Amino acid sequence: MRGSRWRDVSYNGKTYDLKHLHPFSFQMTLNGVAVNISVVFSNHCFTDKKGDGQPLFGDRYFCEARYQCSLNLPRLLQEHLVNGHVVPHFDKGSNEVYYYAAIHDYAVFFDLRPDRGSPGGLTLFVTSAYEVDQWGKDTMPRGKAVKFNYIGYLRLNGLTYLPLRKQKRR
């Protein structure tokens, strides 16, 4: 499976194991069909721009709070995200569609695409995930929540969900 296999991070004299953020896959049912979901994580699940010390990736620093929350991320994706609702979000800067899901007070931003390595499967790329403080709730994407299953069905068929726009093949 493609995607980063993160090395452990040493921070303030402690080593943090990142194996839980290695790529993995699981099966789910979409419209009665078993679909393989390949999951890949970006470093934004355990880094931020507010850290101290040496940056790990460009201007990204290890964030212990994000790391601690990420320990449950694989389980949350499999148990809550795929059975829940997401808010499609169009990023004008990159001309990309991302999806946002609130799971309790945890925000997960991801991209969902057909899996080139597994025909009839999807790749769920978690672009960022972090705990949302009360003050930050107003900054989350707004829009109509859509069932994850519906987004998955569209993406399997080469379509995307663009709010206030016609769907187009990608």
C-alpha positions, -999 to 999 in steps of 0.1 A, spaced: 0 0 0 13 34 -9 17 62 17 41 72 43 52 48 70 61 73 97 93 69 118 91 73 155 96 109 167 118 119 196 106 150 214 117 164 248 136 132 256 106 109 249 101 87 218 66 86 202 56 56 182 38 65 150 29 29 138 -8 37 143 -5 62 114 10 38 89 -12 31 59 -39 4 64 -71 -8 48 -104 -21 58 -137 -32 41 -170 -15 42 -202 -19 23 -214 8 -1 -248 2 -18 -245 -35 -11 -210 -39 -25 -179 -46 -5 -154 -19 -10 -118 -18 1 -109 15 18 -71 23 19 -62 48 45 -32 71 44 -23 99 69 -5 132 64 19 145 90 -7 171 100 -23 144 122 7 148 146 23 182 138 13 218 138 28 252 131 29 263 168 56 240 182 90 247 195 124 231 188 134 219 153 107 216 127 101 180 115 87 188 80 91 223 66 73 246 90 56 217 109 65 209 145 57 178 165 25 184 185 20 161 215 -17 170 218 -24 160 182 -3 129 186 -23 118 217 -56 123 198 -43 105 168 -39 73 188 -76 67 183 -78 80 147 -78 46 129 -106 33 151 -126 66 147 -124 63 110 -136 27 108 -163 30 135 -176 66 132 -166 83 100 -177 57 75 -211 54 93 -216 91 97 -220 124 79 -194 147 64 -194 183 51 -180 187 16 -156 217 15 -143 233 -17 -109 249 -12 -107 277 -38 -69 281 -33 -61 246 -44 -93 239 -65 -98 207 -45 -127 192 -27 -121 181 9 -144 167 34 -148 175 71 -162 153 98 -167 162 134 -164 131 156 -172 143 191 -148 173 194 -123 160 169 -121 174 134 -110 151 105 -102 166 71 -98 141 43 -98 135 6 -115 105 -9 -105 92 -43 -107 60 -64 -78 38 -54 -55 33 -84 -39 3 -68 -72 -15 -60 -99 -12 -87 -133 -8 -71 -117 6 -40 -112 40 -24 -82 58 -9 -91 80 21 -62 105 26 -65 121 60 -50 156 54 -54 168 89 -70 158 122 -71 177 155 -91 184 186 -114 214 182 -115 239 211 -147 257 218 -132 289 203 -124 271 171 -158 256 163 -169 287 144 -139 283 120 -150 248 108 -164 244 73 -201 250 71 -225 234 47 -250 206 43 -238 174 59 -239 144 36 -237 107 44 -202 93 40 -218 64 20 -231 89 -6 -197 106 -10 -181 71 -13 -206 61 -40 -199 93 -60 -161 89 -57 -163 52 -68 -181 64 -99 -156 92 -108 -179 119 -95 -173 145 -69 -197 164 -46 -193 201 -52 -216 223 -31 -236 248 -52 -220 234 -84 -228 207 -108 -212 174 -102 -184 167 -127 -163 137 -135 -127 138 -121 
